[in-house]
Amino acid sequence: MDTSEIRLFLSLCNFLSYRKTAEFCSVTPSTLSRAIIRMETELQTKLFERNNQSVELTTAGKKFKEFASDYYLNYLKIKEDLKSIDEPVSGRLRIFCSVTACLWLLPNLLNRYRYLYPNIDLKIETGDAALAFSKIFSHEADISIAAIPPHIPAGLITHGFTKIPLVFIAPKKIPVQWLKKGNIDKKNVPYVIPEQGALRKEINTWFNRNHIRPNINAEVAGNEAIVSLVALGMGIAIIPEAVLKQTSIATDIQIIERPSDISPFNVGLCVHQSKSKDIKVKAFIEIAKNTVYPQI
């Protein structure tokens, strides 16, 4: 097997979808399938369990993922070491992301980037994910990590690298007045929602699709603030499930539903077109594409 096949394998580990991985890696699904079959034949083991509905890593696949991830990182490292003999990469790279993204997605990614490019000064700013695009357009950040919308604003280049499902959350103790026949009455229950951004648009679409005139109890900036208000009993909310993996008050809330009619967020990197050829940015994107992220 070669490095291009390793890259396809790592991408499939993240997306767990042949179609999405093929789109992401700019290959046909049949090319991707043949590459995985060649790897399985060479390794004499099955790396993925797959059917028409799902793709899952086998136990052997999970073990090989650890090797493949380290192998590809070392390959990138030696490439960079050889190139930097004459052209060392330095400067500052500014990254904007939410607190959740910082805690959940960045650790492994930043460790790899620092390993490959020790002379680059990294500046990390955290804040409301809804500000991700404005930070790019105002040139306050070189890269933002955000949910990528179906329609991408002009001048913006995006690179999706993982999917995060959305879930309904409620306080651990649900007030009886929120219930109707033992279930939460979504048409009348109070809601806590974000002030702006991709999540607000997704929630508004869901309200319209379900003919709900929401009883909005609070509009706040940031998913972490939403979780806090839900824990305090201000209402229910829809949030990315990854937020729950990082919050310190997870025991005060509960997931009440994993909606099938709301698509997972396609999370990735956003850069301004004018920055797309910056070697620091290109290097970060390449590493992000081939890093394996925690599964929800």
C-alpha positions as CSV (number, residue, x, y, z in Angstrom):
1,M,0.0,0.0,0.0
2,D,1.1,3.6,-0.5
3,T,0.6,6.9,1.3
4,S,-2.4,7.8,-0.9
5,E,-4.2,4.7,0.2
6,I,-3.3,5.4,3.8
7,R,-4.9,8.9,3.4
8,L,-8.1,7.4,1.9
9,F,-8.3,4.9,4.8
10,L,-7.9,7.7,7.4
11,S,-10.5,9.8,5.7
12,L,-12.9,6.9,5.7
13,C,-12.3,6.4,9.4
14,N,-13.5,10.0,10.0
15,F,-16.6,10.0,7.7
16,L,-17.6,6.3,7.9
17,S,-19.3,6.9,4.5
18,Y,-17.8,5.8,1.1
19,R,-19.7,8.6,-0.7
20,K,-18.7,11.4,1.6
21,T,-15.1,10.2,1.8
22,A,-14.9,9.9,-2.0
23,E,-16.2,13.5,-2.4
24,F,-13.8,14.8,0.2
25,C,-10.8,13.1,-1.3
26,S,-11.8,13.9,-4.9
27,V,-11.9,10.2,-6.0
28,T,-14.8,8.0,-7.2
29,P,-16.5,5.7,-4.8
30,S,-15.3,2.7,-6.8
31,T,-11.6,3.9,-6.6
32,L,-12.0,4.3,-2.8
33,S,-13.6,0.8,-2.5
34,R,-10.8,-0.8,-4.6
35,A,-8.2,0.9,-2.4
36,I,-9.7,-0.4,0.8
37,I,-10.1,-3.9,-0.7
38,R,-6.4,-3.9,-1.7
39,M,-5.4,-2.8,1.8
40,E,-7.6,-5.6,3.4
41,T,-6.1,-8.1,1.0
42,E,-2.5,-7.0,1.8
43,L,-3.2,-7.1,5.5
44,Q,-5.2,-10.3,5.3
45,T,-8.0,-8.9,7.5
46,K,-11.2,-7.0,7.3
47,L,-10.8,-3.3,8.2
48,F,-14.5,-2.2,7.9
49,E,-17.9,-3.8,8.3
50,R,-20.1,-2.3,5.6
51,N,-23.6,-2.6,4.2
52,N,-26.0,-0.3,2.4
53,Q,-26.8,1.7,5.5
54,S,-23.5,2.0,7.5
55,V,-19.8,1.6,7.7
56,E,-18.0,0.7,10.9
57,L,-14.4,-0.1,11.8
58,T,-13.7,-3.6,12.8
59,T,-11.4,-4.4,15.8
60,A,-8.6,-4.9,13.4
61,G,-9.5,-1.7,11.6
62,K,-9.3,0.3,14.9
63,K,-5.8,-1.2,15.6
64,F,-4.6,-0.4,12.1
65,K,-6.0,3.1,12.4
66,E,-3.5,3.8,15.2
67,F,-0.6,2.6,13.0
68,A,-1.9,4.5,9.9
69,S,-2.3,7.8,11.7
70,D,1.3,7.6,13.1
71,Y,2.7,6.5,9.8
72,Y,1.1,9.3,7.8
73,L,2.2,11.9,10.4
74,N,5.8,10.6,10.1
75,Y,5.6,10.7,6.3
76,L,4.5,14.3,6.4
77,K,7.3,15.0,9.0
78,I,10.1,13.7,6.8
79,K,8.7,15.5,3.8
80,E,8.7,18.8,5.7
81,D,12.2,18.2,7.2
82,L,13.6,17.6,3.8
83,K,11.9,20.7,2.4
84,S,12.8,22.9,5.3
85,I,16.5,22.3,5.0
86,D,16.4,25.1,2.4
87,E,13.1,26.8,3.2
88,P,12.2,26.6,6.9
89,V,8.5,27.6,7.5
90,S,7.9,30.3,10.2
91,G,5.5,33.1,11.1
92,R,2.2,33.3,12.9
93,L,-1.0,31.3,12.3
94,R,-4.2,32.6,13.9
95,I,-7.0,30.1,14.6
96,F,-10.6,30.9,15.8
97,C,-12.9,28.2,17.2
98,S,-15.5,27.5,19.9
99,V,-14.4,26.3,23.3
100,T,-15.9,22.9,22.4
101,A,-13.8,22.7,19.2
102,C,-10.7,23.8,21.1
103,L,-11.1,21.0,23.6
104,W,-12.5,18.3,21.3
105,L,-10.9,18.7,17.9
106,L,-7.7,20.8,18.3
107,P,-5.5,18.8,20.8
108,N,-4.4,16.1,18.4
109,L,-4.4,18.4,15.4
110,L,-2.3,21.1,17.1
111,N,0.2,18.5,18.5
112,R,0.7,17.2,14.9
113,Y,1.1,20.7,13.5
114,R,3.6,21.8,16.2
115,Y,5.5,18.5,15.6
116,L,5.8,19.3,11.9
117,Y,6.2,23.1,12.1
118,P,7.9,24.0,15.4
119,N,8.9,27.5,14.1
120,I,5.3,28.6,13.5
121,D,3.7,30.7,16.3
122,L,0.1,29.6,16.9
123,K,-2.5,32.0,18.3
124,I,-5.8,30.5,19.4
125,E,-8.9,32.6,20.0
126,T,-12.1,31.0,21.3
127,G,-15.6,32.4,21.1
128,D,-19.1,31.9,19.8
129,A,-19.0,29.5,16.8
130,A,-21.4,31.9,15.0
131,L,-18.6,34.4,14.6
132,A,-16.4,32.0,12.7
133,F,-17.0,33.5,9.2
134,S,-16.9,37.1,10.3
135,K,-13.5,36.5,11.9
136,I,-12.2,35.3,8.5
137,F,-13.8,38.1,6.5
138,S,-12.4,40.7,8.9
139,H,-9.0,39.1,8.7
140,E,-8.9,38.6,12.5
141,A,-8.2,34.9,11.9
142,D,-6.4,32.9,9.2
143,I,-8.4,29.8,9.9
144,S,-11.8,29.2,11.6
145,I,-13.3,25.9,12.7
146,A,-17.0,25.9,12.1
147,A,-20.1,24.1,10.9
148,I,-20.0,24.4,7.1
149,P,-23.4,25.5,5.6
150,P,-24.8,24.1,2.3
151,H,-24.3,27.5,0.7
152,I,-20.8,28.8,1.3
153,P,-20.4,32.6,1.2
154,A,-18.4,34.0,-1.7
155,G,-14.7,34.4,-1.0
156,L,-14.7,31.6,1.5
157,I,-13.0,28.2,1.1
158,T,-14.0,25.3,3.3
159,H,-12.7,21.9,4.0
160,G,-15.0,19.6,6.0
161,F,-13.3,16.8,8.0
162,T,-15.8,15.4,10.5
163,K,-19.6,15.1,11.2
164,I,-21.2,16.0,14.5
165,P,-24.8,14.9,15.2
166,L,-27.3,17.3,16.8
167,V,-29.4,16.3,19.9
168,F,-32.2,17.6,22.0
169,I,-31.3,18.2,25.6
170,A,-33.3,18.9,28.7
171,P,-32.6,19.4,32.4
172,K,-32.2,16.3,34.4
173,K,-35.5,17.0,36.3
174,I,-38.1,17.9,33.7
175,P,-40.9,20.1,35.0
176,V,-44.3,18.4,34.9
177,Q,-45.9,21.3,33.0
178,W,-43.6,20.6,30.0
179,L,-45.1,17.1,29.6
180,K,-48.1,16.0,27.6
181,K,-49.2,12.4,28.0
182,G,-45.8,11.6,29.5
183,N,-43.7,13.2,26.8
184,I,-42.2,16.6,26.3
185,D,-44.7,18.8,24.4
186,K,-42.4,20.4,21.8
187,K,-45.1,22.8,20.6
188,N,-45.4,24.5,24.0
189,V,-42.2,23.7,26.0
190,P,-39.8,26.7,26.5
191,Y,-36.6,26.7,24.3
192,V,-33.1,28.1,24.7
193,I,-31.6,28.9,21.3
194,P,-28.5,30.5,19.9
195,E,-28.7,34.2,18.9
196,Q,-27.2,33.6,15.4
197,G,-25.2,31.3,13.2
198,A,-25.6,27.9,11.5
199,L,-27.2,26.3,14.5
200,R,-29.9,29.1,14.7
201,K,-30.7,28.6,11.0
202,E,-31.0,24.8,11.4
203,I,-33.3,25.3,14.4
204,N,-35.5,27.8,12.6
205,T,-35.8,25.4,9.7
206,W,-36.8,22.6,12.1
207,F,-39.4,24.8,13.8
208,N,-40.9,25.7,10.4
209,R,-40.9,22.1,9.2
210,N,-42.7,20.9,12.3
211,H,-45.1,23.9,12.4
212,I,-43.9,25.0,15.8
213,R,-44.2,28.6,17.0
214,P,-41.5,28.3,19.6
215,N,-41.8,29.6,23.2
216,I,-38.3,31.1,23.3
217,N,-37.2,31.6,26.8
218,A,-33.6,32.7,26.1
219,E,-31.3,33.6,23.2
220,V,-27.6,33.4,24.0
221,A,-24.2,33.3,22.4
222,G,-22.3,30.0,22.4
223,N,-23.3,26.4,22.9
224,E,-21.7,26.3,26.4
225,A,-24.1,29.0,27.6
226,I,-27.0,27.1,26.1
227,V,-26.1,24.0,28.1
228,S,-25.8,26.0,31.3
229,L,-29.3,27.6,30.9
230,V,-30.9,24.2,30.1
231,A,-29.3,22.8,33.3
232,L,-30.9,25.6,35.2
233,G,-34.3,24.6,33.8
234,M,-34.8,27.5,31.4
235,G,-35.9,25.2,28.6
236,I,-34.9,22.5,26.2
237,A,-32.4,23.0,23.3
238,I,-30.8,21.5,20.2
239,I,-27.0,21.4,20.3
240,P,-24.1,19.5,18.7
241,E,-23.5,16.3,20.7
242,A,-19.8,17.1,21.0
243,V,-20.6,19.9,23.4
244,L,-21.8,17.4,26.0
245,K,-18.5,15.6,25.9
246,Q,-16.7,18.7,27.2
247,T,-19.1,20.3,29.6
248,S,-18.6,20.1,33.4
249,I,-22.3,20.0,34.0
250,A,-23.2,16.9,31.9
251,T,-24.8,15.2,35.0
252,D,-27.3,18.1,35.2
253,I,-28.8,17.5,31.7
254,Q,-30.0,14.7,29.6
255,I,-30.4,13.8,25.9
256,I,-34.1,13.4,25.2
257,E,-33.9,12.8,21.5
258,R,-31.6,12.2,18.6
259,P,-33.7,13.7,15.8
260,S,-33.6,11.8,12.5
261,D,-34.9,14.9,10.6
262,I,-31.9,17.1,11.4
263,S,-28.7,16.4,9.5
264,P,-25.3,16.2,11.4
265,F,-23.1,19.3,11.2
266,N,-20.3,19.1,8.6
267,V,-17.5,20.6,10.7
268,G,-14.3,21.8,9.1
269,L,-11.9,24.6,8.4
270,C,-12.8,27.9,6.8
271,V,-10.2,30.2,5.2
272,H,-10.4,33.3,3.1
273,Q,-9.6,32.9,-0.6
274,S,-6.7,35.3,-0.3
275,K,-5.1,33.0,2.4
276,S,-5.6,29.7,0.6
277,K,-2.0,29.6,-0.8
278,D,-0.3,30.6,2.4
279,I,2.0,27.7,3.2
280,K,1.1,27.8,6.9
281,V,-2.6,27.6,6.1
282,K,-2.1,24.9,3.4
283,A,0.0,22.8,5.9
284,F,-2.7,23.1,8.6
285,I,-5.4,22.0,6.2
286,E,-3.4,19.0,5.0
287,I,-2.8,17.8,8.5
288,A,-6.5,18.4,9.4
289,K,-7.5,16.2,6.5
290,N,-5.5,13.3,7.8
291,T,-6.0,13.5,11.5
292,V,-8.4,11.0,13.1
293,Y,-10.8,12.8,15.5
294,P,-12.7,11.5,18.6
295,Q,-15.9,9.7,17.7
296,I,-19.2,10.8,19.3
